Amino acid sequence: MKHSCILKDTVFKKINPGQKIALFLDFDGTLVPIQKDPSRCVLAEGMKEQLKSLADSGRIYIAILSGRSLPDIKRRIGIRNICYAGNHGLVISGSDMTYVHPKALSAKPSIDKAARMLSKEIAGIEGAWIERKKFTASLHYRSVRKEDIPSVKKAFYKVASEFSGDRMLAVIKGKKVLELAPDASWNKGSAALWILHNLKGKYLPVYIGDDWTDETAFRVLNKKGITIRVGKSAKTAANYYLKNQREVSEFLERVSETRLYEKELIV
C-alpha cells in the first residue's frame, strides 16, 4: 500500500544530513492543476518562490520534466538556475548540460506531416485540437463531447498507422491527450537518469509526477531514491503519493525545513 508523504515521516528519514537532492518535477497536474486549455496553466507565485528557494539552497538540483515544448515550459516556470526537459525529455537544457535526442531531429519531418494530417482528420470534431510542440504533436480531447471521443481516437490511430511501417513515430498516451513522438526508446525515466549521470557529485533522486508518462521515471528511480505520484493509484510504480498541488507545496516546504535543520546539524 502506498504511503502519503504528508502523513508519514518515513520518506524524510531517507534524506541524510548533508544529502544532495536531485528534485525532478512534472508540471501539468503536479505543480499546477490540469486545465482544459493548457495555455491557461499558470504557476502560482507561492510555488515559484518555493522552487527558487530550493534551487538557491546549493544542495538541491531542480529539473522540470514535461511533455510541453522546451520554450513553453521554460516560459511558464521562469527560473533561470534550474534544468528543463521538454517533449518528455527529448530536449534537455540546464546551466551545465544540454541534450537533444538524435531521433527527435530526424523524426521532425514526420511529426510535421502527421500534425497536418491530424488537423484535417479532426476538422469536424468540436473541442478536438492539435498542439504542435516542435518534436512532438499532441491531440487534445478534454473538451470533446463524450459521444465524439471514439471518433477522435479513430482519427488519431488512422494517422498513426500511416507511420507504423518506418518506425519513425511512437504513440504516447496521457490524460485526455494522445501524442505522436519520435520512436526513440526514450522517455522521462531515460531523461532523469541522463541528468543524474551528468550531475557532479552524488544526489538522491526525488521524482514527483501525476501522469502515466511519469511511470517510466518511477520505475527506474524507485530503488534509487524517492518516487511520488500526485493522486492515489493502485497501479503506480511510485512508492508514495500526494493528493494534490497543495500537498505538493506542503511536501516542498518540508523538504526546505529538513534542509535548514540539516544545515544546523552540520554547523
VEXTOR-251598 format. One record per residue (C-alpha): residue number from 1; x, y, z. Coordinates in nm, 2 decimals. Layout:
<atoms>
+-----+--------+--------+--------+
: num :     px :     py :     pz :
+-----+--------+--------+--------+
: NUM :      X :      Y :      Z :
...
+-----+--------+--------+--------+
</atoms>
This chain:
<atoms>
+-----+--------+--------+--------+
: num :     px :     py :     pz :
+-----+--------+--------+--------+
:   1 :   0.00 :   0.00 :   0.00 :
:   2 :   0.14 :   0.34 :  -0.09 :
:   3 :   0.20 :   0.59 :   0.19 :
:   4 :   0.12 :   0.96 :   0.18 :
:   5 :   0.43 :   1.17 :   0.20 :
:   6 :   0.24 :   1.43 :   0.41 :
:   7 :   0.11 :   1.18 :   0.67 :
:   8 :   0.42 :   0.96 :   0.70 :
:   9 :   0.77 :   1.07 :   0.81 :
:  10 :   0.94 :   0.76 :   0.66 :
:  11 :   1.01 :   0.94 :   0.34 :
:  12 :   1.21 :   1.22 :   0.52 :
:  13 :   1.42 :   0.96 :   0.70 :
:  14 :   1.56 :   0.87 :   0.37 :
:  15 :   1.72 :   1.21 :   0.34 :
:  16 :   2.05 :   1.20 :   0.53 :
:  17 :   2.22 :   1.51 :   0.68 :
:  18 :   2.41 :   1.69 :   0.41 :
:  19 :   2.25 :   1.48 :   0.14 :
:  20 :   2.23 :   1.65 :  -0.20 :
:  21 :   1.89 :   1.61 :  -0.37 :
:  22 :   1.80 :   1.59 :  -0.74 :
:  23 :   1.44 :   1.71 :  -0.74 :
:  24 :   1.26 :   1.60 :  -1.06 :
:  25 :   0.91 :   1.76 :  -1.11 :
:  26 :   0.64 :   1.72 :  -1.37 :
:  27 :   0.44 :   2.04 :  -1.45 :
:  28 :   0.08 :   1.99 :  -1.55 :
:  29 :  -0.11 :   1.81 :  -1.28 :
:  30 :   0.19 :   1.83 :  -1.04 :
:  31 :   0.29 :   2.19 :  -1.00 :
:  32 :  -0.03 :   2.33 :  -1.15 :
:  33 :  -0.39 :   2.19 :  -1.19 :
:  34 :  -0.47 :   2.04 :  -1.53 :
:  35 :  -0.68 :   2.28 :  -1.74 :
:  36 :  -0.89 :   2.21 :  -2.05 :
:  37 :  -0.68 :   2.47 :  -2.23 :
:  38 :  -0.31 :   2.40 :  -2.14 :
:  39 :  -0.23 :   2.77 :  -2.22 :
:  40 :  -0.42 :   2.87 :  -1.91 :
:  41 :  -0.19 :   2.68 :  -1.67 :
:  42 :  -0.01 :   2.94 :  -1.46 :
:  43 :   0.24 :   2.86 :  -1.18 :
:  44 :   0.13 :   3.01 :  -0.86 :
:  45 :   0.37 :   3.27 :  -0.72 :
:  46 :   0.40 :   3.09 :  -0.39 :
:  47 :   0.50 :   2.77 :  -0.57 :
:  48 :   0.75 :   2.96 :  -0.78 :
:  49 :   0.91 :   3.12 :  -0.47 :
:  50 :   0.94 :   2.77 :  -0.31 :
:  51 :   1.12 :   2.64 :  -0.62 :
:  52 :   1.35 :   2.94 :  -0.63 :
:  53 :   1.44 :   2.89 :  -0.26 :
:  54 :   1.52 :   2.53 :  -0.30 :
:  55 :   1.72 :   2.59 :  -0.62 :
:  56 :   1.92 :   2.86 :  -0.44 :
:  57 :   2.00 :   2.63 :  -0.14 :
:  58 :   2.31 :   2.49 :  -0.31 :
:  59 :   2.21 :   2.14 :  -0.22 :
:  60 :   1.90 :   2.08 :  -0.43 :
:  61 :   1.92 :   2.05 :  -0.81 :
:  62 :   1.58 :   2.10 :  -0.97 :
:  63 :   1.48 :   1.95 :  -1.31 :
:  64 :   1.14 :   2.01 :  -1.46 :
:  65 :   1.04 :   1.72 :  -1.69 :
:  66 :   0.73 :   1.80 :  -1.91 :
:  67 :   0.56 :   1.69 :  -2.22 :
:  68 :   0.55 :   2.06 :  -2.32 :
:  69 :   0.80 :   2.20 :  -2.56 :
:  70 :   1.12 :   2.34 :  -2.41 :
:  71 :   1.04 :   2.71 :  -2.48 :
:  72 :   0.69 :   2.67 :  -2.33 :
:  73 :   0.79 :   2.50 :  -2.01 :
:  74 :   1.08 :   2.75 :  -1.96 :
:  75 :   0.85 :   3.04 :  -2.00 :
:  76 :   0.59 :   2.90 :  -1.76 :
:  77 :   0.84 :   2.83 :  -1.48 :
:  78 :   1.06 :   3.13 :  -1.54 :
:  79 :   1.35 :   3.03 :  -1.31 :
:  80 :   1.70 :   3.05 :  -1.46 :
:  81 :   1.92 :   2.83 :  -1.24 :
:  82 :   1.73 :   2.50 :  -1.29 :
:  83 :   1.72 :   2.23 :  -1.56 :
:  84 :   1.44 :   2.19 :  -1.80 :
:  85 :   1.35 :   1.88 :  -2.01 :
:  86 :   1.08 :   1.93 :  -2.27 :
:  87 :   0.90 :   1.69 :  -2.51 :
:  88 :   0.91 :   1.41 :  -2.24 :
:  89 :   1.28 :   1.45 :  -2.20 :
:  90 :   1.38 :   1.45 :  -2.57 :
:  91 :   1.53 :   1.80 :  -2.52 :
:  92 :   1.72 :   1.90 :  -2.21 :
:  93 :   1.86 :   2.24 :  -2.11 :
:  94 :   2.04 :   2.32 :  -1.79 :
:  95 :   2.31 :   2.57 :  -1.68 :
:  96 :   2.57 :   2.30 :  -1.72 :
:  97 :   2.41 :   2.04 :  -1.95 :
:  98 :   2.24 :   2.03 :  -2.29 :
:  99 :   2.09 :   1.74 :  -2.48 :
: 100 :   1.88 :   1.68 :  -2.79 :
: 101 :   1.80 :   1.32 :  -2.88 :
: 102 :   1.91 :   1.25 :  -3.24 :
: 103 :   1.58 :   1.08 :  -3.32 :
: 104 :   1.40 :   1.40 :  -3.23 :
: 105 :   1.58 :   1.58 :  -3.52 :
: 106 :   1.54 :   1.30 :  -3.77 :
: 107 :   1.17 :   1.24 :  -3.70 :
: 108 :   1.07 :   1.61 :  -3.71 :
: 109 :   0.96 :   1.60 :  -4.08 :
: 110 :   0.73 :   1.30 :  -4.00 :
: 111 :   0.59 :   1.48 :  -3.69 :
: 112 :   0.52 :   1.79 :  -3.91 :
: 113 :   0.34 :   1.57 :  -4.17 :
: 114 :   0.14 :   1.38 :  -3.91 :
: 115 :   0.03 :   1.70 :  -3.75 :
: 116 :  -0.11 :   1.83 :  -4.08 :
: 117 :  -0.29 :   1.50 :  -4.14 :
: 118 :  -0.44 :   1.50 :  -3.79 :
: 119 :  -0.56 :   1.86 :  -3.83 :
: 120 :  -0.76 :   1.75 :  -4.14 :
: 121 :  -0.89 :   1.43 :  -3.98 :
: 122 :  -1.04 :   1.61 :  -3.67 :
: 123 :  -1.16 :   1.93 :  -3.85 :
: 124 :  -1.53 :   1.84 :  -3.79 :
: 125 :  -1.49 :   1.73 :  -3.43 :
: 126 :  -1.58 :   2.01 :  -3.18 :
: 127 :  -1.33 :   2.05 :  -2.90 :
: 128 :  -1.05 :   1.85 :  -3.05 :
: 129 :  -0.73 :   2.03 :  -3.14 :
: 130 :  -0.37 :   1.97 :  -3.23 :
: 131 :  -0.08 :   2.12 :  -3.03 :
: 132 :   0.25 :   2.14 :  -3.21 :
: 133 :   0.55 :   2.11 :  -2.98 :
: 134 :   0.83 :   2.11 :  -3.24 :
: 135 :   0.94 :   1.75 :  -3.18 :
: 136 :   0.60 :   1.60 :  -3.08 :
: 137 :   0.24 :   1.66 :  -3.17 :
: 138 :  -0.05 :   1.63 :  -2.93 :
: 139 :  -0.42 :   1.56 :  -3.00 :
: 140 :  -0.62 :   1.71 :  -2.71 :
: 141 :  -0.97 :   1.59 :  -2.65 :
: 142 :  -1.05 :   1.70 :  -2.29 :
: 143 :  -1.32 :   1.94 :  -2.43 :
: 144 :  -1.47 :   1.69 :  -2.67 :
: 145 :  -1.82 :   1.55 :  -2.61 :
: 146 :  -1.82 :   1.20 :  -2.47 :
: 147 :  -2.00 :   1.06 :  -2.78 :
: 148 :  -1.73 :   1.20 :  -3.01 :
: 149 :  -1.43 :   1.06 :  -2.83 :
: 150 :  -1.43 :   0.73 :  -3.02 :
: 151 :  -1.41 :   0.94 :  -3.35 :
: 152 :  -1.12 :   1.13 :  -3.21 :
: 153 :  -0.93 :   0.82 :  -3.12 :
: 154 :  -1.01 :   0.66 :  -3.46 :
: 155 :  -0.88 :   0.96 :  -3.64 :
: 156 :  -0.56 :   0.96 :  -3.43 :
: 157 :  -0.48 :   0.60 :  -3.49 :
: 158 :  -0.57 :   0.62 :  -3.85 :
: 159 :  -0.29 :   0.88 :  -3.89 :
: 160 :  -0.05 :   0.69 :  -3.66 :
: 161 :  -0.09 :   0.38 :  -3.87 :
: 162 :   0.04 :   0.57 :  -4.17 :
: 163 :   0.38 :   0.59 :  -4.00 :
: 164 :   0.39 :   0.25 :  -3.84 :
: 165 :   0.60 :   0.09 :  -4.12 :
: 166 :   0.90 :   0.32 :  -4.10 :
: 167 :   0.93 :   0.31 :  -3.72 :
: 168 :   0.98 :   0.69 :  -3.70 :
: 169 :   0.69 :   0.77 :  -3.47 :
: 170 :   0.55 :   0.63 :  -3.15 :
: 171 :   0.23 :   0.69 :  -2.96 :
: 172 :   0.23 :   0.84 :  -2.61 :
: 173 :  -0.09 :   0.82 :  -2.41 :
: 174 :  -0.17 :   1.09 :  -2.15 :
: 175 :  -0.47 :   1.23 :  -1.96 :
: 176 :  -0.72 :   1.32 :  -2.24 :
: 177 :  -0.44 :   1.35 :  -2.49 :
: 178 :  -0.28 :   1.13 :  -2.75 :
: 179 :   0.06 :   1.22 :  -2.87 :
: 180 :   0.29 :   1.13 :  -3.16 :
: 181 :   0.65 :   1.14 :  -3.08 :
: 182 :   0.98 :   1.01 :  -3.22 :
: 183 :   1.02 :   0.64 :  -3.18 :
: 184 :   1.33 :   0.69 :  -2.98 :
: 185 :   1.31 :   0.44 :  -2.69 :
: 186 :   1.35 :   0.75 :  -2.47 :
: 187 :   1.12 :   0.88 :  -2.20 :
: 188 :   1.11 :   1.07 :  -1.88 :
: 189 :   1.29 :   0.79 :  -1.70 :
: 190 :   1.57 :   0.79 :  -1.95 :
: 191 :   1.60 :   1.17 :  -1.92 :
: 192 :   1.61 :   1.16 :  -1.54 :
: 193 :   1.89 :   0.90 :  -1.55 :
: 194 :   2.08 :   1.11 :  -1.81 :
: 195 :   2.05 :   1.42 :  -1.59 :
: 196 :   2.16 :   1.22 :  -1.28 :
: 197 :   2.46 :   1.08 :  -1.46 :
: 198 :   2.57 :   1.43 :  -1.57 :
: 199 :   2.54 :   1.58 :  -1.22 :
: 200 :   2.87 :   1.64 :  -1.04 :
: 201 :   2.86 :   1.45 :  -0.71 :
: 202 :   2.61 :   1.21 :  -0.56 :
: 203 :   2.25 :   1.31 :  -0.55 :
: 204 :   1.94 :   1.14 :  -0.40 :
: 205 :   1.67 :   1.15 :  -0.67 :
: 206 :   1.32 :   1.26 :  -0.57 :
: 207 :   1.07 :   1.24 :  -0.85 :
: 208 :   0.71 :   1.39 :  -0.83 :
: 209 :   0.46 :   1.34 :  -1.12 :
: 210 :   0.10 :   1.26 :  -1.19 :
: 211 :   0.07 :   1.12 :  -1.54 :
: 212 :   0.13 :   0.78 :  -1.70 :
: 213 :   0.44 :   0.93 :  -1.87 :
: 214 :   0.59 :   0.97 :  -1.52 :
: 215 :   0.56 :   0.60 :  -1.45 :
: 216 :   0.88 :   0.54 :  -1.66 :
: 217 :   1.07 :   0.76 :  -1.41 :
: 218 :   0.91 :   0.59 :  -1.11 :
: 219 :   1.02 :   0.25 :  -1.23 :
: 220 :   1.38 :   0.34 :  -1.28 :
: 221 :   1.42 :   0.56 :  -0.97 :
: 222 :   1.21 :   0.39 :  -0.70 :
: 223 :   1.50 :   0.18 :  -0.58 :
: 224 :   1.75 :   0.47 :  -0.62 :
: 225 :   1.56 :   0.74 :  -0.43 :
: 226 :   1.21 :   0.86 :  -0.36 :
: 227 :   0.92 :   0.84 :  -0.61 :
: 228 :   0.59 :   1.02 :  -0.55 :
: 229 :   0.27 :   1.02 :  -0.75 :
: 230 :   0.02 :   1.31 :  -0.73 :
: 231 :  -0.31 :   1.14 :  -0.69 :
: 232 :  -0.36 :   0.79 :  -0.54 :
: 233 :  -0.34 :   0.49 :  -0.77 :
: 234 :  -0.31 :   0.12 :  -0.70 :
: 235 :  -0.14 :   0.08 :  -1.04 :
: 236 :   0.15 :   0.33 :  -0.99 :
: 237 :   0.51 :   0.22 :  -0.95 :
: 238 :   0.57 :   0.52 :  -0.72 :
: 239 :   0.64 :   0.45 :  -0.36 :
: 240 :   0.44 :   0.74 :  -0.22 :
: 241 :   0.16 :   0.97 :  -0.31 :
: 242 :   0.04 :   1.32 :  -0.26 :
: 243 :  -0.33 :   1.42 :  -0.31 :
: 244 :  -0.30 :   1.74 :  -0.50 :
: 245 :  -0.09 :   2.06 :  -0.57 :
: 246 :  -0.15 :   2.18 :  -0.21 :
: 247 :   0.02 :   1.87 :  -0.07 :
: 248 :   0.30 :   1.91 :  -0.33 :
: 249 :   0.36 :   2.25 :  -0.19 :
: 250 :   0.35 :   2.12 :   0.17 :
: 251 :   0.60 :   1.85 :   0.07 :
: 252 :   0.84 :   2.10 :  -0.08 :
: 253 :   0.81 :   2.31 :   0.24 :
: 254 :   0.90 :   2.01 :   0.45 :
: 255 :   1.20 :   1.94 :   0.22 :
: 256 :   1.30 :   2.30 :   0.28 :
: 257 :   1.26 :   2.27 :   0.65 :
: 258 :   1.46 :   1.95 :   0.65 :
: 259 :   1.74 :   2.12 :   0.46 :
: 260 :   1.75 :   2.40 :   0.72 :
: 261 :   1.76 :   2.16 :   1.00 :
: 262 :   2.04 :   1.95 :   0.85 :
: 263 :   2.23 :   2.27 :   0.79 :
: 264 :   2.21 :   2.35 :   1.16 :
: 265 :   2.33 :   2.00 :   1.24 :
: 266 :   2.64 :   2.03 :   1.02 :
: 267 :   2.73 :   2.36 :   1.17 :
+-----+--------+--------+--------+
</atoms>
